Amino acid sequence: MRLDKYLKVSRLIKRRTVACDACNAGRVSVNGKAQKASYDVKIGDRISIIFGEKAVEVEVLSLEETQKKDEAKEMYKYV
């Protein structure tokens, strides 16, 4: 699954276009390397996102094409 789509489906970022812009701006890194929106996310990857002054790091637990809002938090865990 593409990185921008994963960020949207997991509800880490609200919209896919915003996720794509964040990736292009270098604010999203996977396993310590800045990645483009087209990066293929795998289970076990660590994704770091910088939101202004705040940084969030999560580990990918599952890859689902669609997810209900309540269950989206089961796709990752905070590190």
C-alpha positions in Angstrom: 0.0 0.0 0.0 1.2 3.5 -0.8 2.4 5.6 2.1 0.0 8.5 1.5 -3.0 6.0 1.3 -1.8 4.3 4.5 -1.7 7.6 6.4 -5.2 8.4 5.3 -6.8 4.9 5.9 -5.1 4.7 9.4 -6.4 8.2 10.1 -2.9 9.5 11.1 -3.5 12.3 8.5 -7.1 13.3 7.6 -6.8 13.6 3.8 -4.7 11.8 1.2 -3.7 15.1 -0.5 -2.5 16.4 2.8 -0.6 13.2 3.4 1.0 13.5 -0.1 2.0 17.1 0.5 3.6 16.1 3.9 5.6 13.4 2.2 6.8 15.7 -0.6 7.8 18.3 2.0 10.0 15.8 3.8 7.9 15.7 7.0 7.3 11.9 6.8 10.0 9.4 7.2 10.0 5.6 7.2 12.7 3.7 9.1 14.7 6.9 9.5 14.6 7.9 5.8 12.4 10.6 4.2 10.1 8.9 1.8 7.9 10.0 -1.1 4.1 9.3 -1.1 4.6 6.4 -3.5 6.7 4.4 -1.0 5.3 0.8 -0.5 4.5 0.4 3.2 5.2 -2.9 4.8 4.2 -4.4 8.2 6.9 -3.6 10.8 7.9 -0.2 9.2 8.3 2.7 11.6 6.7 5.9 10.3 7.7 9.3 11.8 5.5 12.3 11.0 6.4 15.9 12.0 3.4 18.1 12.7 4.9 21.6 13.3 6.7 21.3 16.6 5.2 17.9 17.4 6.6 14.6 16.2 4.7 11.2 16.1 6.3 7.8 15.5 4.2 4.7 14.9 4.9 1.1 13.9 2.8 -0.5 11.2 0.8 -3.5 12.4 -1.6 -4.2 9.5 -2.4 -3.0 6.0 -6.1 -2.7 5.3 -7.5 -1.2 2.1 -10.5 0.2 4.1 -11.0 0.6 7.8 -13.8 1.9 10.0 -13.0 5.0 12.1 -13.1 3.0 15.4 -10.9 0.3 14.2 -8.3 2.5 12.4 -6.1 2.7 15.6 -5.5 -1.1 15.4 -3.4 -0.6 12.2 -0.5 0.9 14.2 1.0 1.3 17.6 2.8 4.4 19.0 6.5 3.9 19.6 
